[in-house]
Every structure is written in C-alpha cells, then in structure tokens.
Amino acid sequence: MYSFGERKDTSIVDEPFYAHYLNKTEADHPMRKEVLKSQNASFDAVVKKVYQAAYHKEHVFFKQMSHHMCGKLPTFAVNDKNILLIREPKGMILSFTKIIDSPTIEDLGLPSSVKLFHYFEENGHPPIVLDTAALSKNPKRTMQKLCAQLGLQFEKGMLRWKSGTRKEDGVWAKVWYLSLHKSTGLKVKKGPSMKLPEKYDALYRACLPYYSFLRERSIQ
C-alpha cells in the first residue's frame, strides 16, 4: 500500500472491510471499538460508498485482508486487477502473534486467499500472486514485473517512502503498523533464521499447502 501510495496517479485505501469483519465475527482485536467507530460495518455500504466512490486520481489501490469479507465473494472486483500478497507461513505467524497470541489459519487469511484465487480465475481474471520473498530478494525487478502485469509504468519512487505514518492509515495503525512506520521503502533483505515456537507447529503445517499452491503461481 505504501509503495503504491508513492505514485502520483494512485489513491490508496486501507482495509475498508475491517469493521465489517469485526462486527460479523466479534473477534477480540486490539482497538476493536475504535475500528468499529471509524468505519461503516455494512458490507454493501462499504462497496457502494468506498469501493465504488469517485476518486480524484486515475487509479485506486485498495489494501484488503482476504478474510475481512467473511466469505462473501467480491463480485464488485471481479473485472479489476487483483493482487494476492503472500508470505512464508513461519514469518507470517511470528509477525501476527506479536499482536494476537493464538491465531487460527482463518486469521492468517490463507484459505480465503486460495478461495479468491479460484474465484477470480474461474471468472476469467486470475489474480497476480506476489510473494514477499521475491520482494525481499529483488525489490526493483519484482515491482517492475508487477507493474507490467498491472499495465502500469514502473516508477522508481515506489521503492521508497518517508518513515512515519500516512494520512490514509486506518486507526489500527497504532497497533499493527509499528514496524512499517520505521521503514523507508522496499529493500533487499536476507531472510533471518526464524525459530517457530512449538505451540504453532500444527498451525504452520496447516498453512503450508495453501502457501505452496499460491507460491507456485507467484511472480518469479
């Protein structure tokens, strides 16, 4: 989202269905009350008033969490360019559990991401799959390939941004975006050796088939 927010021709929107998800599932997330107060919790209202709103720039990038739609199919986005961003499960679990100690596989969004892949593919518009591992290995080349698949001209500015918050951040950024706010762009990173606590072993194994399916279809 921050990368696309650096484009002059693109507006960005942060997780418009988060309140819908919290209201529907009653999930006990940090800042639950603040999120519900900051957004409309009606799925249809979000589609009409946010997704289908008029934006002053040529393109709009909607950052979503696949499970926030609570199983509803995104018919409103079927003809759009959709990107599924994935991450190796071990790193994803370790990151998520910094905020929520006992996540389920549904919390991590992998089953819903695979469901979305099949939905868009069956409707003639297979989504682009982007693995964070490719971004870490070669940010520029990966973003060039992504932009080419989106039909956009790559801009070098997409690789960097100023540290700190953005006006487009959701209210939840105070909890979830602490590391992001310290970052200054997409940079080459060597994946650290990560040890997953034993209590997450079953979750990790459950994630692997979904991740492997999507990884095989990702930008290389």
C-alpha positions as CSV (number, residue, x, y, z in Angstrom):
1,M,0.0,0.0,0.0
2,Y,2.8,2.5,0.9
3,S,4.6,1.6,-2.3
4,F,1.5,2.4,-4.5
5,G,0.8,5.5,-2.3
6,E,4.0,7.0,-3.7
7,R,2.6,7.0,-7.2
8,K,1.1,10.4,-8.3
9,D,-1.6,8.7,-10.3
10,T,-2.9,6.4,-7.5
11,S,-5.1,6.8,-4.4
12,I,-4.8,4.2,-1.6
13,V,-7.4,2.9,0.8
14,D,-6.6,0.9,3.9
15,E,-8.7,-2.2,4.8
16,P,-12.2,-0.9,4.2
17,F,-13.9,-4.1,5.4
18,Y,-12.1,-4.3,8.8
19,A,-15.1,-3.0,10.7
20,H,-17.4,-5.4,8.8
21,Y,-15.1,-8.3,9.8
22,L,-15.0,-7.3,13.5
23,N,-18.8,-6.8,13.6
24,K,-19.6,-10.0,11.9
25,T,-17.1,-12.3,13.8
26,E,-17.0,-10.4,17.1
27,A,-13.2,-11.0,17.0
28,D,-11.4,-9.5,20.0
29,H,-8.8,-7.4,18.2
30,P,-6.8,-4.5,19.7
31,M,-8.7,-1.2,19.2
32,R,-11.9,-3.0,18.3
33,K,-14.1,-0.2,19.5
34,E,-12.1,2.4,17.7
35,V,-12.1,0.5,14.4
36,L,-15.9,0.0,14.6
37,K,-16.4,3.7,15.2
38,S,-14.1,4.7,12.4
39,Q,-15.7,2.6,9.6
40,N,-19.1,1.5,8.3
41,A,-19.6,-2.1,9.2
42,S,-22.1,-2.8,6.4
43,F,-20.6,-4.8,3.6
44,D,-22.9,-3.4,1.0
45,A,-22.4,0.2,2.2
46,V,-18.6,-0.2,2.0
47,V,-18.9,-1.5,-1.6
48,K,-21.1,1.5,-2.5
49,K,-19.6,4.3,-0.5
50,V,-15.9,3.3,-0.5
51,Y,-15.1,0.9,-3.3
52,Q,-17.4,2.5,-5.9
53,A,-16.8,6.0,-4.8
54,A,-15.3,8.7,-7.1
55,Y,-11.5,9.2,-6.6
56,H,-9.6,12.1,-7.9
57,K,-6.7,10.1,-9.3
58,E,-6.6,7.7,-12.2
59,H,-6.0,4.5,-10.2
60,V,-7.1,3.3,-6.8
61,F,-5.2,0.7,-4.7
62,F,-7.4,-1.0,-2.1
63,K,-5.4,-2.8,0.6
64,Q,-7.6,-5.7,1.8
65,M,-7.3,-8.7,4.1
66,S,-8.9,-11.6,2.3
67,H,-10.8,-12.9,5.4
68,H,-12.3,-9.5,6.1
69,M,-15.1,-10.1,3.7
70,C,-16.2,-13.1,5.9
71,G,-16.8,-15.5,3.0
72,K,-18.6,-13.1,0.7
73,L,-17.4,-13.1,-2.9
74,P,-16.1,-9.8,-4.2
75,T,-18.3,-9.6,-7.3
76,F,-17.6,-5.9,-7.3
77,A,-13.9,-6.5,-8.1
78,V,-14.1,-9.5,-10.5
79,N,-13.1,-7.4,-13.5
80,D,-10.4,-5.4,-11.7
81,K,-6.7,-6.2,-11.4
82,N,-6.3,-8.2,-8.2
83,I,-3.1,-9.0,-6.3
84,L,-2.7,-11.7,-3.7
85,L,0.2,-10.8,-1.4
86,I,1.6,-13.9,0.4
87,R,4.3,-14.6,2.9
88,E,6.1,-17.7,4.0
89,P,3.9,-19.0,6.9
90,K,6.7,-19.1,9.6
91,G,7.4,-15.4,9.2
92,M,3.7,-14.6,9.0
93,I,2.8,-16.5,12.1
94,L,5.7,-14.9,14.1
95,S,4.6,-11.4,12.9
96,F,0.9,-12.0,13.7
97,T,1.5,-13.4,17.1
98,K,3.2,-10.3,18.2
99,I,-0.3,-8.8,18.4
100,I,-2.6,-11.8,18.8
101,D,-1.2,-14.8,20.6
102,S,-3.4,-17.7,19.3
103,P,-4.3,-17.1,15.7
104,T,-6.3,-19.6,13.6
105,I,-5.5,-20.4,10.0
106,E,-8.5,-18.3,9.0
107,D,-7.0,-15.3,10.9
108,L,-3.9,-15.6,8.6
109,G,-6.1,-15.5,5.5
110,L,-4.6,-18.3,3.5
111,P,-7.7,-20.4,2.9
112,S,-9.7,-17.3,1.9
113,S,-6.8,-16.2,-0.4
114,V,-6.9,-19.6,-2.2
115,K,-10.7,-19.3,-2.5
116,L,-10.3,-15.8,-4.0
117,F,-7.7,-17.1,-6.5
118,H,-10.1,-19.8,-7.7
119,Y,-13.0,-17.3,-7.8
120,F,-11.1,-14.8,-10.0
121,E,-9.6,-17.5,-12.2
122,E,-13.0,-19.1,-12.8
123,N,-14.3,-15.7,-13.9
124,G,-11.6,-15.2,-16.4
125,H,-9.4,-12.8,-14.4
126,P,-6.8,-14.8,-12.5
127,P,-5.2,-12.7,-9.8
128,I,-1.5,-11.7,-9.7
129,V,0.3,-13.5,-6.8
130,L,3.2,-11.6,-5.2
131,D,5.4,-13.3,-2.6
132,T,7.2,-11.1,-0.1
133,A,10.2,-13.4,-0.6
134,A,10.6,-12.1,-4.2
135,L,10.2,-8.5,-3.0
136,S,13.0,-9.0,-0.4
137,K,15.3,-10.7,-2.9
138,N,15.0,-8.1,-5.7
139,P,12.5,-5.3,-5.0
140,K,13.1,-3.3,-8.2
141,R,12.8,-6.2,-10.6
142,T,9.8,-7.7,-8.8
143,M,7.9,-4.3,-8.8
144,Q,8.8,-3.9,-12.4
145,K,7.2,-7.2,-13.2
146,L,4.2,-6.4,-11.0
147,C,3.6,-3.1,-12.7
148,A,3.9,-4.7,-16.2
149,Q,1.2,-7.2,-15.3
150,L,-1.0,-4.4,-14.0
151,G,-0.5,-2.4,-17.2
152,L,1.3,0.4,-15.3
153,Q,4.6,2.2,-15.9
154,F,7.0,1.4,-13.1
155,E,8.2,4.3,-11.1
156,K,11.4,4.3,-9.0
157,G,9.6,6.2,-6.3
158,M,7.6,3.1,-5.5
159,L,10.7,1.6,-3.9
160,R,11.0,4.2,-1.1
161,W,8.9,6.4,1.2
162,K,9.4,8.5,4.3
163,S,9.3,6.8,7.7
164,G,6.3,7.5,9.8
165,T,2.5,7.4,9.4
166,R,0.4,8.2,6.4
167,K,-2.9,10.0,6.3
168,E,-4.5,7.0,4.7
169,D,-3.7,4.7,7.6
170,G,-6.5,3.1,9.4
171,V,-6.9,3.9,13.1
172,W,-5.5,0.4,13.8
173,A,-2.1,1.5,12.5
174,K,-1.1,2.4,16.1
175,V,-1.0,-1.3,16.9
176,W,-0.4,-3.1,13.6
177,Y,2.0,-0.8,11.7
178,L,4.8,-0.1,14.2
179,S,7.5,-1.8,12.1
180,L,6.1,-0.4,8.9
181,H,6.3,3.2,10.3
182,K,10.0,2.6,10.9
183,S,10.6,1.5,7.3
184,T,11.7,3.7,4.5
185,G,11.0,1.5,1.5
186,L,11.4,-1.8,-0.2
187,K,14.9,-3.0,0.2
188,V,16.9,-6.2,-0.4
189,K,16.6,-8.3,2.7
190,K,18.1,-11.6,3.6
191,G,15.5,-13.7,5.4
192,P,16.6,-14.1,9.1
193,S,16.7,-17.6,10.6
194,M,13.4,-17.9,12.4
195,K,12.5,-20.5,15.0
196,L,8.8,-21.0,15.5
197,P,7.6,-21.9,19.0
198,E,6.4,-25.5,19.2
199,K,2.9,-24.5,20.0
200,Y,2.5,-23.1,16.5
201,D,3.7,-26.3,14.7
202,A,0.2,-27.5,13.8
203,L,-0.8,-24.1,12.5
204,Y,2.4,-23.9,10.4
205,R,1.8,-27.3,8.9
206,A,-1.9,-26.4,8.1
207,C,-0.7,-23.3,6.3
208,L,1.9,-24.9,4.1
209,P,-0.4,-26.4,1.4
210,Y,-2.2,-23.1,0.8
211,Y,1.0,-21.2,0.7
212,S,2.6,-23.7,-1.7
213,F,-0.3,-23.5,-4.0
214,L,-0.1,-19.8,-4.3
215,R,3.7,-19.6,-4.3
216,E,3.8,-21.8,-7.4
217,R,1.7,-19.2,-9.2
218,S,3.6,-16.2,-7.9
219,I,5.8,-13.7,-9.8
220,Q,9.3,-15.2,-10.0
